[in-house]
Amino acid sequence: KKIVGAALSSAAVYGIVFSGYTYGKILNNEIKRTVLGIQLQSLSNFTEIEGNHIGATADADKIQNIGIAVLSTTNFEVKNNFISGLLRTATSSTAGIVLGIAVTGDPLNDGNINNNLIKDIKHTGTGLSAYAAYGIRLSGNTAITNSNIRVFNNVITDIWADGDAGVSFNPVGIYANQGAGYQIYYNSINLY
């Protein structure tokens, strides 16, 4: 609880990772100058991520890829976080919060993403280096038929990417591209 961290280089990969760790809490931390802020993976079930400040205003201190990633985990809460200041210039998309699976067949269900402020998420690549920027990306897999994941009362603003003709390479507030059973309600999205 209450860790203030900034890597010596923005090439450092992770701020905080729980891997196979259950009943954990990641509370009130400040994380900047990494590729990824916080990641849950490998059945880090019954975990709470709350009250964290992820990102920065100075370009050298910004998170490069993802603010919070929840992979292959059940019974989780991601709430009351301030995710602001992510910047990626080339290769792969950037996102405030990502839900996904690490291995096909892993579970991703029974979670809440609520009351987060997500802003200043930018991918500045152009041409062949243009990728997407997302506020929240929900990417389970096609085998997940009822995730029971609720996304509500989040504020998402200032999401920018150069984009292209396809939806998956553009700025999007909330992007659900795989899985089923997501409940998305009472969010406020203004991409500018």
C-alpha positions as CSV (number, residue, x, y, z in Angstrom):
1,K,0.0,0.0,0.0
2,K,1.2,3.5,-1.0
3,I,4.2,2.8,-3.2
4,V,5.5,5.7,-5.3
5,G,7.4,4.2,-8.2
6,A,9.1,5.5,-11.3
7,A,11.6,3.4,-13.2
8,L,15.0,4.9,-14.2
9,S,14.0,4.2,-17.8
10,S,10.6,4.2,-19.5
11,A,11.7,0.9,-21.0
12,A,11.2,-0.8,-17.6
13,V,8.3,-3.2,-18.2
14,Y,6.0,-3.4,-15.1
15,G,5.1,-1.2,-12.1
16,I,3.2,-3.9,-10.1
17,V,2.4,-7.5,-11.0
18,F,0.3,-10.1,-9.2
19,S,0.7,-13.5,-10.8
20,G,-1.4,-16.3,-9.3
21,Y,-1.8,-14.3,-6.1
22,T,-5.3,-14.4,-4.6
23,Y,-7.1,-12.0,-2.2
24,G,-4.6,-9.2,-3.0
25,K,-5.1,-5.5,-2.8
26,I,-3.2,-2.9,-4.8
27,L,-4.2,0.4,-3.2
28,N,-3.2,4.1,-3.4
29,N,0.0,3.7,-5.4
30,E,1.6,6.2,-7.8
31,I,3.1,4.5,-10.9
32,K,4.8,6.2,-13.9
33,R,7.7,5.8,-16.4
34,T,7.0,2.1,-17.2
35,V,5.5,0.2,-20.1
36,L,2.7,-1.2,-18.0
37,G,1.4,0.1,-14.7
38,I,-0.4,-2.7,-12.9
39,Q,-1.1,-6.3,-14.2
40,L,-3.1,-9.2,-12.7
41,Q,-2.5,-12.5,-14.3
42,S,-2.6,-16.3,-13.9
43,L,-5.7,-16.5,-11.7
44,S,-5.0,-13.6,-9.4
45,N,-8.5,-14.1,-8.1
46,F,-10.4,-12.0,-5.6
47,T,-8.1,-9.0,-6.1
48,E,-8.9,-5.3,-5.7
49,I,-7.1,-2.4,-7.5
50,E,-8.2,0.9,-6.0
51,G,-7.2,4.5,-5.6
52,N,-4.0,4.3,-7.8
53,H,-2.6,7.1,-9.8
54,I,-1.1,5.7,-13.0
55,G,0.7,7.9,-15.6
56,A,2.2,11.3,-15.8
57,T,2.0,14.7,-17.5
58,A,5.7,14.8,-18.7
59,D,6.3,12.7,-21.8
60,A,9.4,11.1,-20.3
61,D,7.4,9.8,-17.3
62,K,4.3,8.5,-19.1
63,I,3.2,4.9,-19.2
64,Q,3.9,3.5,-22.6
65,N,1.3,0.8,-23.2
66,I,-1.3,-0.1,-20.6
67,G,-2.4,1.5,-17.3
68,I,-4.1,-1.6,-15.8
69,A,-4.2,-5.1,-17.3
70,V,-6.4,-7.9,-15.9
71,L,-5.6,-11.2,-17.5
72,S,-7.1,-14.6,-16.8
73,T,-8.5,-13.6,-13.5
74,T,-11.9,-13.9,-11.7
75,N,-13.7,-11.9,-9.0
76,F,-11.8,-8.7,-9.3
77,E,-12.5,-5.0,-8.8
78,V,-10.8,-2.1,-10.5
79,K,-12.2,1.1,-9.0
80,N,-11.5,4.7,-8.2
81,N,-8.3,4.8,-10.1
82,F,-6.9,7.9,-11.9
83,I,-5.3,6.8,-15.1
84,S,-3.9,9.8,-17.0
85,G,-0.8,10.2,-19.2
86,L,-0.2,7.2,-21.4
87,L,1.8,7.7,-24.6
88,R,2.9,5.2,-27.3
89,T,4.6,6.3,-30.5
90,A,4.8,3.0,-32.5
91,T,3.9,-0.7,-32.4
92,S,0.8,-2.0,-30.6
93,S,-2.1,-0.1,-29.2
94,T,-2.3,1.7,-25.8
95,A,-5.1,1.6,-23.3
96,G,-6.1,2.8,-19.9
97,I,-7.5,-0.6,-18.8
98,V,-7.4,-3.9,-20.6
99,L,-9.2,-7.2,-19.8
100,G,-8.0,-10.3,-21.5
101,I,-6.8,-13.8,-21.2
102,A,-3.2,-15.1,-21.1
103,V,-3.9,-18.6,-22.3
104,T,-6.8,-19.8,-24.4
105,G,-9.3,-21.5,-22.1
106,D,-8.4,-19.4,-19.0
107,P,-11.3,-17.8,-17.2
108,L,-12.1,-14.0,-17.2
109,N,-15.2,-13.4,-15.3
110,D,-17.1,-11.9,-12.3
111,G,-15.5,-8.5,-12.1
112,N,-16.3,-4.8,-11.8
113,I,-14.6,-1.8,-13.5
114,N,-16.1,1.3,-12.0
115,N,-15.6,4.9,-11.0
116,N,-12.3,5.3,-12.8
117,L,-11.1,8.5,-14.4
118,I,-9.3,7.6,-17.6
119,K,-7.8,10.4,-19.7
120,D,-4.8,11.5,-21.8
121,I,-4.3,8.2,-23.6
122,K,-2.5,8.7,-26.9
123,H,-0.9,6.8,-29.7
124,T,1.0,9.2,-31.9
125,G,2.2,6.7,-34.6
126,T,1.2,7.5,-38.2
127,G,1.0,5.6,-41.5
128,L,2.2,2.0,-40.9
129,S,3.0,2.9,-37.3
130,A,-0.5,4.0,-36.5
131,Y,-2.3,1.9,-33.9
132,A,-5.3,2.4,-31.6
133,A,-5.8,4.1,-28.3
134,Y,-8.6,2.8,-25.9
135,G,-10.0,4.0,-22.7
136,I,-11.1,0.5,-21.8
137,R,-10.5,-2.6,-23.9
138,L,-12.5,-5.8,-23.2
139,S,-10.8,-8.8,-24.9
140,G,-11.9,-12.1,-23.4
141,N,-12.1,-14.9,-25.9
142,T,-14.9,-16.5,-27.9
143,A,-15.2,-19.4,-25.5
144,I,-16.3,-17.0,-22.7
145,T,-20.1,-16.9,-23.1
146,N,-21.1,-15.1,-19.8
147,S,-18.3,-13.1,-18.3
148,N,-20.5,-11.2,-15.8
149,I,-18.1,-8.3,-16.0
150,R,-19.7,-4.9,-15.2
151,V,-18.2,-1.6,-16.6
152,F,-20.0,1.4,-15.1
153,N,-19.6,4.9,-13.8
154,N,-16.3,5.5,-15.5
155,V,-15.2,8.8,-17.1
156,I,-13.2,8.5,-20.2
157,T,-11.8,11.5,-22.1
158,D,-8.9,12.8,-24.3
159,I,-8.3,9.5,-26.1
160,W,-6.3,10.0,-29.4
161,A,-4.8,8.0,-32.2
162,D,-4.1,8.7,-35.9
163,G,-6.2,5.6,-36.8
164,D,-7.1,4.1,-40.1
165,A,-10.1,2.6,-41.9
166,G,-10.7,-0.2,-39.4
167,V,-12.3,0.2,-36.0
168,S,-9.5,-1.7,-34.2
169,F,-6.9,1.0,-35.1
170,N,-8.8,4.1,-34.0
171,P,-9.4,5.9,-30.7
172,V,-12.3,4.2,-28.9
173,G,-13.7,5.0,-25.4
174,I,-14.8,1.4,-24.6
175,Y,-13.9,-1.4,-27.1
176,A,-15.4,-4.9,-26.6
177,N,-13.9,-7.2,-29.3
178,Q,-14.2,-10.7,-27.8
179,G,-16.1,-12.5,-25.1
180,A,-19.8,-12.1,-24.0
181,G,-21.8,-11.1,-21.0
182,Y,-20.3,-7.6,-20.5
183,Q,-22.6,-5.1,-18.9
184,I,-21.6,-1.6,-19.8
185,Y,-23.7,1.3,-18.3
186,Y,-23.6,4.8,-16.9
187,N,-20.1,5.7,-18.4
188,S,-19.3,9.2,-19.6
189,I,-17.1,9.3,-22.8
190,N,-15.8,12.3,-24.6
191,L,-12.8,11.4,-26.8
192,Y,-11.6,15.0,-27.1
